[in-house]
Amino acid sequence: ENALVLKKFLFEIFNNYSALAITAYFKGVYFICTSGTYKQNCLGDLKLLLISIFGTRFALAIYSAYEERVNRIIELVFGPTKNKDDDADSDDDSDDENDDLEGGGINKKKSSANAISETQRFETELELKAYEGTFDDYAEIVLQMGLVSMFTLGWYLVPTLGVLEVLLQIRVDAYKLAAQTRRPDPAPAESVGSWGVLMESMGVLAVYANAGIVVFTTRSFSNYSFLEKLLIFFVLEQIALVLKIVTHASIIDVPTDLSDKKRRNDHVVKRHKVVAFDDDDVVMAGQDDDDTDEIPSSMTQRRNIGIGDDYDLQKKREADKKRAAEHAQKISDLALQRGAVDADLLDVNALKPDKPLTRIQQHRLEYLRRKLLGVDKDLALLRNQYKVACRHEVYKPKLGISYSRKDPDLALGLLSVTVVEANGLGTLDAPLDANKHPVRIIAHVREDRGDADETKEENPSISVGPPPQVSKPAKKPKEPLEVDVGERLVFNHSFSLAPIKKTQAALHLDILEELLTEVPLVPTSGGDGKDDNAPPAPQRRRGHARVPLALLRDQKPHRNHVVRIAKPGESDFIDEDEDVRSGPHLVIHAQFQFSKLEPIKAKIKDLLATQRKLHRDVTNIQLNRDTQFRWDWPDTRFGDDEAKDEDEEDIVP
């Protein structure tokens, strides 16, 4: 293959560089230069030739990306052209039609079935042309390297055109690989092969080419004889070669970080294969005293063998390595007995199923593949939604709230609460008359007691939620009660608390009773019988309720949520075994919305877990194994066990 590359590339060199070499070195001697400042200086002609060559290369690169569309336009304008391949294709099509007629329309049934089912990816790739190989791609880059390195003196913008062409070739080759050709077969290779030799040769040829242009083409040495020019040429190219060799030797081919990582990787692989550790107290995972021998202590010590070490010490070290290899083999055998897989001993042929798949397995495999396609589509949709949401907000894990990306100080937490009713406030000992003494609820968001100090230390000026909000007075229920002591009060008041700046907080609902006193009306300056400067009516706290925001983190509506009411002097924390409805309680509707990103991330996480399960069970069915997870298999014609047994006998090759 390397010899073939060299032969083909020699022809490419003559085809691409012959015109440039003749123009640069011989046109001024044997012909007349058509452009340039001086008659015998053909650098102007060389510049025009380079412009035409790079323009052609750009045009061919763009044409290769739209070759099929251009051919279709040509066929529409000038009509289709027939050749031997088309005749062969038409013969194949006629044979296929005859087969369809003889087969009773089997292909029609297949086409209708394919129309119903979704086309697989590999089926669409079969309609594309095969990948021709990497020769053309490598040749374009190496030839362009020769143009840039050897003929830059003809026009100083040649390196810029080379960079633009490389950027264009990257996108064009990526488009052709993704849309115009089939997926190429992977082929392992340690290097680029003979292309590396060709690129090194281009660097050497560039030294001679540039030295020749300076000496023979330019007018810098026009007053010298041919022999003097030849001597100057040899001196100049030798100096340039020395500079090239020194520069090449001074540049490190592999970066230092990468070489360190490679050495680290080799060291880790060697330690796991040879089982040689540097520390005495290292214990191997899964090692039992009964199953394995003790690691030789001489191997666990670092030794630097110098020139003066004797022969016995070297032999001892070799014996230690041998014992370590035997020890590693014992550990490997023990791991295989426990169900582990040794990658060095893995045989791909051993994983192939012993017998072909049955019809039931084929149906289930197709079902899992369709389900996998649906999961892939849902993942793509969710990732797009997550990308759009990230443009407007950013999630802060420490606070548990998303903040606006345009206004970084604006929190997006919103708590919507509707207090429906309160039960058990009034009792026979402490009756409550809502008509005489209005009962209101003050809603506000405060930090939990455990997080208050920490947040204040970070930024004491930050408040968790908005200012407190007051509800309208409660009403008595419409149903008449024999003894009305205020046991049930109806509020039906909604609160919208925003912005909330962290989730480590709680909603606090204070139930207050206004104690109105009869005060004689005294005329004031306002003339309405009320004193504007009068102090507010005294209030009495009848209870307090607390709802941690952690209970609402699912961002779903919680309807008819029961919250315990703590009387004055009681703790508002709820025991797990406590029946909330047995005592005073509030009935509320609540929903806490703090981020659009978190629900999408949770869905993506669930779909990725489902995707892994599907891939695992698809592999299990292909290897003729039982599935590891439960799936809702569709109903098929194999309903009973007898039909399944009959189907297992009918093996599909």
C-alpha positions as semicolon CSV with decimal commas, in nm:
position;residue;x (nm);y (nm);z (nm)
1;E;0,000;0,000;0,000
2;N;0,283;0,243;0,080
3;A;0,450;0,172;-0,255
4;L;0,121;0,234;-0,437
5;V;0,080;0,565;-0,256
6;L;0,431;0,674;-0,354
7;K;0,379;0,584;-0,722
8;K;0,042;0,758;-0,748
9;F;0,169;1,064;-0,569
10;L;0,466;1,099;-0,804
11;F;0,219;1,140;-1,091
12;E;0,028;1,396;-0,884
13;I;0,350;1,593;-0,827
14;F;0,424;1,615;-1,200
15;N;0,064;1,713;-1,278
16;N;0,047;1,989;-1,015
17;Y;0,400;2,131;-0,998
18;S;0,533;2,104;-1,354
19;A;0,370;2,428;-1,475
20;L;0,488;2,617;-1,167
21;A;0,846;2,486;-1,199
22;I;0,865;2,578;-1,569
23;T;0,730;2,925;-1,501
24;A;0,963;2,987;-1,207
25;Y;1,291;2,851;-1,350
26;F;1,280;2,819;-1,732
27;K;1,025;3,062;-1,874
28;G;1,248;3,365;-1,829
29;V;1,539;3,188;-2,004
30;Y;1,372;3,026;-2,302
31;F;1,053;3,234;-2,335
32;I;0,926;3,585;-2,269
33;C;0,757;3,671;-1,938
34;T;0,416;3,822;-2,002
35;S;0,390;4,008;-1,670
36;G;0,614;4,148;-1,402
37;T;0,824;4,457;-1,353
38;Y;1,120;4,327;-1,550
39;K;1,110;4,124;-1,868
40;Q;1,326;3,842;-1,734
41;N;1,150;3,826;-1,393
42;C;0,860;3,581;-1,415
43;L;0,737;3,625;-1,057
44;G;0,431;3,803;-1,193
45;D;0,349;3,505;-1,414
46;L;0,405;3,276;-1,115
47;K;0,164;3,487;-0,910
48;L;-0,109;3,465;-1,175
49;L;-0,057;3,090;-1,203
50;L;-0,084;3,046;-0,823
51;I;-0,406;3,249;-0,820
52;S;-0,557;3,032;-1,092
53;I;-0,446;2,710;-0,917
54;F;-0,592;2,806;-0,580
55;G;-0,911;2,934;-0,742
56;T;-0,949;2,599;-0,917
57;R;-0,888;2,413;-0,592
58;F;-1,154;2,619;-0,411
59;A;-1,402;2,560;-0,694
60;L;-1,338;2,184;-0,698
61;A;-1,380;2,164;-0,320
62;I;-1,718;2,338;-0,336
63;Y;-1,822;2,130;-0,638
64;S;-1,740;1,804;-0,457
65;A;-1,985;1,902;-0,181
66;Y;-2,269;1,973;-0,427
67;E;-2,176;1,725;-0,698
68;E;-2,506;1,537;-0,690
69;R;-2,714;1,854;-0,712
70;V;-2,507;1,990;-0,999
71;N;-2,543;1,661;-1,188
72;R;-2,919;1,672;-1,140
73;I;-2,933;2,026;-1,280
74;I;-2,723;1,919;-1,579
75;E;-2,958;1,626;-1,642
76;L;-3,260;1,855;-1,623
77;V;-3,105;2,097;-1,874
78;F;-2,935;1,862;-2,121
79;G;-3,122;1,539;-2,049
80;P;-3,000;1,217;-1,887
81;T;-2,686;1,054;-2,021
82;K;-2,666;0,676;-2,043
83;N;-2,356;0,468;-1,997
84;K;-2,273;0,108;-1,933
85;D;-2,336;0,137;-1,561
86;D;-2,683;0,279;-1,623
87;D;-2,756;-0,003;-1,868
88;A;-2,644;-0,254;-1,609
89;D;-2,862;-0,087;-1,348
90;S;-3,158;-0,093;-1,584
91;D;-3,099;-0,462;-1,649
92;D;-3,091;-0,524;-1,276
93;D;-3,413;-0,327;-1,235
94;S;-3,582;-0,531;-1,508
95;D;-3,465;-0,852;-1,344
96;D;-3,605;-0,729;-1,012
97;E;-3,938;-0,654;-1,179
98;N;-3,950;-1,003;-1,327
99;D;-3,868;-1,149;-0,987
100;D;-4,153;-0,947;-0,839
101;L;-4,396;-1,081;-1,098
102;E;-4,279;-1,436;-1,048
103;G;-4,278;-1,407;-0,671
104;G;-4,635;-1,289;-0,648
105;G;-4,559;-0,936;-0,534
106;I;-4,333;-1,021;-0,245
107;N;-4,127;-0,706;-0,295
108;K;-4,443;-0,496;-0,292
109;K;-4,530;-0,643;0,044
110;K;-4,181;-0,566;0,168
111;S;-4,201;-0,208;0,044
112;S;-4,537;-0,160;0,213
113;A;-4,398;-0,305;0,534
114;N;-4,100;-0,072;0,513
115;A;-4,335;0,218;0,455
116;I;-4,516;0,132;0,777
117;S;-4,201;0,073;0,980
118;E;-3,941;0,338;1,029
119;T;-3,633;0,309;0,811
120;Q;-3,321;0,209;0,997
121;R;-3,011;0,423;0,974
122;F;-2,799;0,161;0,803
123;E;-3,069;0,114;0,538
124;T;-3,048;0,478;0,437
125;E;-2,668;0,454;0,426
126;L;-2,688;0,163;0,181
127;E;-2,830;0,399;-0,081
128;L;-2,518;0,618;-0,062
129;K;-2,197;0,554;-0,253
130;A;-1,908;0,377;-0,083
131;Y;-1,621;0,570;0,070
132;E;-1,332;0,566;-0,178
133;G;-1,050;0,584;0,076
134;T;-0,818;0,839;0,226
135;F;-0,582;0,882;-0,071
136;D;-0,758;1,188;-0,218
137;D;-0,790;1,356;0,122
138;Y;-0,424;1,305;0,206
139;A;-0,313;1,404;-0,145
140;E;-0,502;1,735;-0,129
141;I;-0,337;1,833;0,198
142;V;0,017;1,723;0,099
143;L;-0,004;1,889;-0,243
144;Q;-0,128;2,208;-0,083
145;M;0,160;2,189;0,164
146;G;0,398;2,177;-0,132
147;L;0,236;2,480;-0,294
148;V;0,261;2,683;0,027
149;S;0,615;2,581;0,118
150;M;0,777;2,588;-0,227
151;F;0,615;2,880;-0,408
152;T;0,532;3,136;-0,138
153;L;0,797;3,369;-0,286
154;G;0,579;3,400;-0,594
155;W;0,297;3,559;-0,394
156;Y;0,298;3,646;-0,025
157;L;-0,075;3,564;0,022
158;V;-0,030;3,194;-0,060
159;P;-0,017;3,089;0,313
160;T;-0,343;3,276;0,378
161;L;-0,511;3,098;0,088
162;G;-0,375;2,769;0,223
163;V;-0,533;2,828;0,564
164;L;-0,869;2,917;0,407
165;E;-0,856;2,607;0,187
166;V;-0,782;2,382;0,486
167;L;-1,080;2,525;0,675
168;L;-1,300;2,471;0,370
169;Q;-1,172;2,116;0,319
170;I;-1,251;2,028;0,681
171;R;-1,617;2,123;0,641
172;V;-1,648;1,971;0,293
173;D;-1,494;1,638;0,402
174;A;-1,715;1,630;0,710
175;Y;-2,025;1,691;0,496
176;K;-1,926;1,420;0,248
177;L;-1,862;1,168;0,526
178;A;-2,192;1,247;0,698
179;A;-2,429;1,292;0,403
180;Q;-2,283;1,165;0,075
181;T;-2,094;0,843;0,150
182;R;-2,139;0,536;0,361
183;R;-1,969;0,509;0,692
184;P;-1,610;0,395;0,624
185;D;-1,479;0,080;0,783
186;P;-1,239;0,158;1,070
187;A;-0,881;0,054;1,007
188;P;-0,625;0,070;1,291
189;A;-0,297;0,242;1,210
190;E;0,000;0,346;1,420
191;S;0,096;0,635;1,190
192;V;0,008;0,799;0,858
193;G;0,247;0,564;0,680
194;S;0,421;0,688;0,366
195;W;0,238;1,019;0,383
196;G;0,471;1,121;0,664
197;V;0,770;1,050;0,441
198;L;0,612;1,256;0,163
199;M;0,555;1,552;0,395
200;E;0,916;1,536;0,510
201;S;1,022;1,525;0,145
202;M;0,810;1,832;0,074
203;G;0,999;2,019;0,342
204;V;1,334;1,927;0,183
205;L;1,213;2,016;-0,169
206;A;1,091;2,351;-0,038
207;V;1,449;2,439;0,060
208;Y;1,580;2,378;-0,293
209;A;1,278;2,540;-0,459
210;N;1,298;2,864;-0,261
211;A;1,675;2,882;-0,298
212;G;1,637;2,839;-0,674
213;I;1,373;3,112;-0,698
214;V;1,591;3,354;-0,501
215;V;1,904;3,286;-0,707
216;F;1,776;3,218;-1,060
217;T;1,430;3,380;-1,086
218;T;1,466;3,710;-0,898
219;R;1,705;3,985;-1,009
220;S;1,900;3,976;-0,684
221;F;2,191;3,796;-0,853
222;S;2,134;3,901;-1,214
223;N;2,485;4,048;-1,249
224;Y;2,653;3,716;-1,163
225;S;2,748;3,444;-1,408
226;F;2,576;3,107;-1,417
227;L;2,860;2,933;-1,231
228;E;2,860;3,198;-0,963
229;K;2,481;3,166;-0,928
230;L;2,518;2,789;-0,901
231;L;2,775;2,827;-0,625
232;I;2,553;3,074;-0,440
233;F;2,261;2,833;-0,479
234;F;2,451;2,544;-0,315
235;V;2,568;2,762;-0,027
236;L;2,220;2,905;0,029
237;E;2,042;2,571;0,025
238;Q;2,296;2,417;0,266
239;I;2,241;2,702;0,512
240;A;1,864;2,660;0,479
241;L;1,892;2,283;0,531
242;V;2,094;2,332;0,850
243;L;1,836;2,581;0,980
244;K;1,558;2,337;0,895
245;I;1,727;2,047;1,074
246;V;1,805;2,255;1,383
247;T;1,450;2,391;1,399
248;H;1,302;2,046;1,352
249;A;1,519;1,904;1,630
250;S;1,437;2,185;1,872
251;I;1,061;2,140;1,840
252;I;0,916;1,870;2,066
253;D;0,691;1,637;1,866
254;V;0,493;1,524;2,171
255;P;0,394;1,786;2,433
256;T;0,537;1,738;2,779
257;D;0,194;1,697;2,939
258;L;0,097;1,429;2,689
259;S;0,422;1,239;2,735
260;D;0,376;1,248;3,114
261;K;0,023;1,112;3,076
262;K;0,149;0,835;2,848
263;R;0,417;0,735;3,095
264;R;0,161;0,743;3,375
265;N;-0,075;0,524;3,172
266;D;0,202;0,274;3,093
267;H;0,296;0,267;3,460
268;V;-0,060;0,196;3,572
269;V;-0,105;-0,078;3,311
270;K;0,223;-0,237;3,414
271;R;0,126;-0,231;3,781
272;H;-0,206;-0,401;3,711
273;K;-0,052;-0,663;3,485
274;V;0,260;-0,743;3,686
275;V;0,096;-0,673;4,026
276;A;0,405;-0,494;4,159
277;F;0,334;-0,223;4,418
278;D;0,565;0,032;4,571
279;D;0,405;0,037;4,918
280;D;0,414;-0,245;5,172
281;D;0,065;-0,179;5,312
282;V;-0,121;-0,209;4,983
283;V;-0,382;-0,483;4,994
284;M;-0,525;-0,614;4,671
285;A;-0,899;-0,584;4,627
286;G;-1,071;-0,920;4,649
287;Q;-0,764;-1,105;4,782
288;D;-0,813;-1,381;5,035
289;D;-0,541;-1,531;5,249
290;D;-0,656;-1,884;5,168
291;D;-0,667;-1,833;4,789
292;T;-0,347;-1,641;4,721
293;D;0,007;-1,629;4,846
294;E;0,165;-1,330;5,007
295;I;0,326;-1,077;4,774
296;P;0,705;-1,097;4,800
297;S;0,824;-0,825;5,034
298;S;1,131;-0,757;4,822
299;M;0,905;-0,642;4,539
300;T;0,730;-0,381;4,751
301;Q;1,047;-0,182;4,803
302;R;1,195;0,062;4,560
303;R;1,541;-0,014;4,437
304;N;1,765;0,180;4,204
305;I;2,016;-0,058;4,046
306;G;2,332;0,127;3,952
307;I;2,654;0,035;3,781
308;G;2,809;-0,115;4,095
309;D;2,526;-0,362;4,170
310;D;2,644;-0,720;4,164
311;Y;2,513;-1,009;3,961
312;D;2,333;-1,173;4,255
313;L;2,117;-0,867;4,314
314;Q;2,016;-0,864;3,946
315;K;1,924;-1,233;3,956
316;K;1,721;-1,173;4,271
317;R;1,528;-0,899;4,101
318;E;1,451;-1,125;3,805
319;A;1,329;-1,394;4,044
320;D;1,104;-1,139;4,214
321;K;0,954;-1,047;3,876
322;K;0,892;-1,412;3,799
323;R;0,716;-1,469;4,133
324;A;0,511;-1,154;4,073
325;A;0,401;-1,286;3,733
326;E;0,294;-1,617;3,890
327;H;0,111;-1,427;4,161
328;A;-0,071;-1,217;3,899
329;Q;-0,176;-1,534;3,718
330;K;-0,325;-1,672;4,041
331;I;-0,517;-1,350;4,098
332;S;-0,646;-1,360;3,740
333;D;-0,763;-1,721;3,779
334;L;-0,935;-1,631;4,105
335;A;-1,111;-1,335;3,940
336;L;-1,234;-1,556;3,656
337;Q;-1,377;-1,803;3,909
338;R;-1,571;-1,518;4,070
339;G;-1,726;-1,408;3,740
340;A;-1,487;-1,130;3,637
341;V;-1,376;-1,084;3,276
342;D;-1,012;-1,084;3,174
343;A;-0,976;-0,847;2,878
344;D;-0,653;-1,016;2,765
345;L;-0,824;-1,356;2,746
346;L;-1,150;-1,227;2,595
347;D;-1,259;-1,414;2,283
348;V;-1,519;-1,242;2,067
349;N;-1,620;-1,569;1,901
350;A;-1,714;-1,709;2,242
351;L;-1,981;-1,440;2,276
352;K;-2,167;-1,548;1,963
353;P;-2,495;-1,733;2,032
354;D;-2,498;-2,108;1,995
355;K;-2,820;-2,111;1,792
356;P;-3,012;-1,854;1,585
357;L;-3,286;-1,641;1,737
358;T;-3,644;-1,762;1,750
359;R;-3,934;-1,561;1,613
360;I;-4,034;-1,443;1,960
361;Q;-3,681;-1,318;2,024
362;Q;-3,677;-1,143;1,688
363;H;-4,009;-0,970;1,765
364;R;-3,884;-0,863;2,105
365;L;-3,557;-0,742;1,960
366;E;-3,745;-0,531;1,706
367;Y;-3,969;-0,398;1,986
368;L;-3,667;-0,291;2,192
369;R;-3,503;-0,128;1,892
370;R;-3,817;0,074;1,817
371;K;-3,838;0,171;2,181
372;L;-3,473;0,276;2,167
373;L;-3,544;0,497;1,866
374;G;-3,825;0,665;2,060
375;V;-3,596;0,724;2,356
376;D;-3,334;0,878;2,127
377;K;-3,592;1,117;1,982
378;D;-3,716;1,215;2,327
379;L;-3,359;1,274;2,442
380;A;-3,289;1,498;2,144
381;L;-3,607;1,697;2,214
382;L;-3,528;1,736;2,584
383;R;-3,171;1,841;2,513
384;N;-3,303;2,109;2,279
385;Q;-3,545;2,229;2,547
386;Y;-3,264;2,236;2,802
387;K;-3,049;2,439;2,565
388;V;-3,329;2,693;2,514
389;A;-3,393;2,716;2,889
390;C;-3,025;2,777;2,959
391;R;-3,043;3,095;2,751
392;H;-3,282;3,254;3,000
393;E;-3,184;3,118;3,341
394;V;-2,895;2,969;3,536
395;Y;-2,936;2,721;3,820
396;K;-2,742;2,775;4,144
397;P;-2,709;2,443;4,331
398;K;-2,609;2,599;4,663
399;L;-2,930;2,803;4,675
400;G;-3,146;2,551;4,490
401;I;-3,305;2,826;4,279
402;S;-3,265;2,942;3,920
403;Y;-3,169;3,302;3,857
404;S;-3,229;3,514;3,550
405;R;-2,938;3,522;3,307
406;K;-3,014;3,880;3,200
407;D;-3,051;4,005;3,559
408;P;-2,820;3,793;3,779
409;D;-2,977;3,926;4,102
410;L;-3,331;3,826;4,005
411;A;-3,440;3,494;4,155
412;L;-3,707;3,296;3,972
413;G;-3,865;3,122;4,272
414;L;-4,246;3,155;4,284
415;L;-4,467;3,011;4,556
416;S;-4,841;3,001;4,483
417;V;-5,051;2,924;4,793
418;T;-5,427;2,916;4,840
419;V;-5,549;2,887;5,199
420;V;-5,881;2,705;5,176
421;E;-5,994;2,672;5,536
422;A;-5,883;2,638;5,895
423;N;-6,018;2,370;6,128
424;G;-6,002;2,338;6,506
425;L;-5,912;2,697;6,590
426;G;-6,210;2,768;6,810
427;T;-6,302;2,544;7,101
428;L;-6,559;2,550;7,381
429;D;-6,294;2,681;7,619
430;A;-6,167;2,944;7,373
431;P;-6,447;3,027;7,127
432;L;-6,377;3,231;6,817
433;D;-6,632;3,462;6,655
434;A;-6,514;3,562;6,309
435;N;-6,786;3,826;6,272
436;K;-6,689;4,024;6,579
437;H;-6,315;3,955;6,568
438;P;-6,183;3,922;6,211
439;V;-5,931;3,645;6,162
440;R;-5,655;3,693;5,906
441;I;-5,349;3,498;5,791
442;I;-5,007;3,654;5,737
443;A;-4,799;3,457;5,487
444;H;-4,424;3,502;5,460
445;V;-4,118;3,295;5,375
446;R;-3,831;3,261;5,620
447;E;-3,518;3,054;5,637
448;D;-3,520;2,730;5,826
449;R;-3,366;2,754;6,167
450;G;-3,074;2,532;6,076
451;D;-2,972;2,743;5,775
452;A;-3,031;3,092;5,907
453;D;-2,690;3,148;6,065
454;E;-2,498;3,014;5,765
455;T;-2,680;3,240;5,520
456;K;-2,641;3,546;5,735
457;E;-2,269;3,489;5,751
458;E;-2,249;3,472;5,372
459;N;-2,456;3,786;5,304
460;P;-2,665;3,929;5,584
461;S;-2,845;4,173;5,352
462;I;-3,010;3,900;5,142
463;S;-3,374;3,826;5,228
464;V;-3,516;3,488;5,139
465;G;-3,860;3,594;5,022
466;P;-4,084;3,894;4,954
467;P;-4,249;4,106;5,225
468;P;-4,530;3,943;5,426
469;Q;-4,877;3,936;5,274
470;V;-5,208;3,954;5,463
471;S;-5,521;3,765;5,368
472;K;-5,877;3,884;5,370
473;P;-6,088;3,810;5,682
474;A;-6,215;3,458;5,726
475;K;-6,584;3,373;5,688
476;K;-6,806;3,129;5,865
477;P;-6,911;2,821;5,674
478;K;-7,249;2,826;5,499
479;E;-7,363;2,511;5,675
480;P;-7,532;2,607;6,008
481;L;-7,380;2,457;6,320
482;E;-7,559;2,382;6,647
483;V;-7,281;2,535;6,854
484;D;-7,062;2,775;6,656
485;V;-6,736;2,823;6,843
486;G;-6,528;2,902;6,533
487;E;-6,417;2,545;6,479
488;R;-6,414;2,586;6,098
489;L;-6,325;2,907;5,916
490;V;-6,323;2,952;5,536
491;F;-6,059;3,176;5,375
492;N;-6,024;3,086;5,004
493;H;-5,746;3,341;4,970
494;S;-5,454;3,308;4,729
495;F;-5,097;3,428;4,784
496;S;-4,828;3,474;4,520
497;L;-4,493;3,499;4,693
498;A;-4,206;3,600;4,465
499;P;-3,915;3,619;4,433
500;I;-3,793;3,340;4,659
501;K;-3,413;3,325;4,664
502;K;-3,339;2,982;4,814
503;T;-3,512;2,652;4,880
504;Q;-3,366;2,602;5,229
505;A;-3,661;2,793;5,369
506;A;-4,019;2,742;5,483
507;L;-4,358;2,904;5,433
508;H;-4,491;3,045;5,761
509;L;-4,862;3,114;5,809
510;D;-4,949;3,319;6,118
511;I;-5,318;3,320;6,219
512;L;-5,409;3,645;6,393
513;E;-5,735;3,756;6,556
514;E;-5,813;4,127;6,570
515;L;-5,949;4,240;6,910
516;L;-6,186;4,529;6,828
517;T;-6,287;4,753;7,117
518;E;-6,580;4,993;7,128
519;V;-6,435;5,346;7,130
520;P;-6,663;5,654;7,116
521;L;-6,631;5,834;6,791
522;V;-6,470;6,175;6,835
523;P;-6,478;6,421;6,543
524;T;-6,132;6,481;6,396
525;S;-5,986;6,709;6,137
526;G;-6,081;6,459;5,868
527;G;-6,450;6,504;5,938
528;D;-6,537;6,135;5,895
529;G;-6,542;6,041;6,260
530;K;-6,219;5,833;6,240
531;D;-5,879;5,924;6,368
532;D;-5,614;5,873;6,099
533;N;-5,338;5,871;6,358
534;A;-5,508;5,615;6,580
535;P;-5,296;5,310;6,670
536;P;-5,384;4,978;6,501
537;A;-5,627;4,744;6,668
538;P;-5,465;4,494;6,906
539;Q;-5,417;4,143;6,770
540;R;-5,395;3,804;6,929
541;R;-5,208;3,514;6,775
542;R;-5,429;3,208;6,755
543;G;-5,187;2,972;6,581
544;H;-4,897;2,920;6,347
545;A;-4,837;2,678;6,058
546;R;-4,514;2,592;5,882
547;V;-4,464;2,432;5,539
548;P;-4,101;2,348;5,441
549;L;-4,028;2,428;5,077
550;A;-3,843;2,097;5,051
551;L;-4,185;1,924;5,048
552;L;-4,274;2,116;4,730
553;R;-3,951;2,060;4,534
554;D;-4,124;1,844;4,273
555;Q;-4,280;2,169;4,134
556;K;-4,616;1,995;4,100
557;P;-4,947;2,129;4,236
558;H;-5,029;1,994;4,584
559;R;-5,403;2,014;4,638
560;N;-5,580;1,980;4,972
561;H;-5,251;1,964;5,156
562;V;-5,307;1,944;5,534
563;V;-5,079;2,151;5,757
564;R;-5,074;2,130;6,136
565;I;-5,155;2,447;6,332
566;A;-4,937;2,498;6,637
567;K;-5,103;2,691;6,919
568;P;-4,903;2,966;7,091
569;G;-4,623;2,809;7,292
570;E;-4,624;2,482;7,091
571;S;-4,356;2,366;6,848
572;D;-4,445;2,385;6,479
573;F;-4,237;2,077;6,387
574;I;-4,444;1,768;6,303
575;D;-4,372;1,416;6,417
576;E;-4,388;1,145;6,152
577;D;-4,639;0,937;6,351
578;E;-4,867;1,230;6,430
579;D;-5,217;1,246;6,278
580;V;-5,243;1,604;6,154
581;R;-5,621;1,597;6,096
582;S;-5,691;1,506;6,457
583;G;-5,589;1,853;6,578
584;P;-5,605;2,209;6,448
585;H;-5,498;2,222;6,086
586;L;-5,508;2,422;5,765
587;V;-5,611;2,297;5,422
588;I;-5,412;2,463;5,145
589;H;-5,327;2,432;4,776
590;A;-4,958;2,495;4,709
591;Q;-4,713;2,488;4,418
592;F;-4,349;2,593;4,430
593;Q;-4,183;2,673;4,095
594;F;-3,813;2,756;4,109
595;S;-3,649;2,624;3,790
596;K;-3,726;2,502;3,439
597;L;-3,390;2,330;3,412
598;E;-3,426;2,081;3,697
599;P;-3,737;1,898;3,563
600;I;-3,574;1,868;3,222
601;K;-3,254;1,733;3,379
602;A;-3,453;1,479;3,579
603;K;-3,632;1,359;3,264
604;I;-3,302;1,334;3,075
605;K;-3,153;1,132;3,359
606;D;-3,446;0,889;3,356
607;L;-3,430;0,852;2,978
608;L;-3,055;0,785;2,990
609;A;-3,115;0,512;3,247
610;T;-3,385;0,362;3,021
611;Q;-3,149;0,388;2,724
612;R;-2,878;0,194;2,909
613;K;-3,129;-0,076;3,002
614;L;-3,247;-0,102;2,641
615;H;-2,892;-0,133;2,509
616;R;-2,815;-0,402;2,766
617;D;-3,123;-0,611;2,686
618;V;-3,075;-0,568;2,309
619;T;-2,728;-0,716;2,355
620;N;-2,868;-0,994;2,574
621;I;-3,123;-1,095;2,309
622;Q;-2,861;-1,083;2,034
623;L;-2,643;-1,316;2,244
624;N;-2,942;-1,546;2,303
625;R;-2,965;-1,463;2,673
626;D;-3,253;-1,373;2,900
627;T;-3,339;-1,006;2,944
628;Q;-3,238;-0,842;3,272
629;F;-3,529;-0,598;3,296
630;R;-3,905;-0,617;3,265
631;W;-4,066;-0,475;2,954
632;D;-4,424;-0,439;2,840
633;W;-4,393;-0,685;2,552
634;P;-4,662;-0,633;2,284
635;D;-4,923;-0,901;2,227
636;T;-4,822;-1,138;1,948
637;R;-4,968;-1,449;1,796
638;F;-4,756;-1,657;2,031
639;G;-4,989;-1,633;2,325
640;D;-4,968;-1,970;2,500
641;D;-4,679;-2,187;2,600
642;E;-4,753;-2,449;2,336
643;A;-4,719;-2,194;2,058
644;K;-4,392;-2,079;2,209
645;D;-4,260;-2,434;2,220
646;E;-4,360;-2,485;1,856
647;D;-4,190;-2,162;1,762
648;E;-3,868;-2,258;1,935
649;E;-3,852;-2,562;1,710
650;D;-3,901;-2,336;1,406
651;I;-3,561;-2,170;1,405
652;V;-3,508;-1,873;1,177
653;P;-3,161;-1,885;1,020
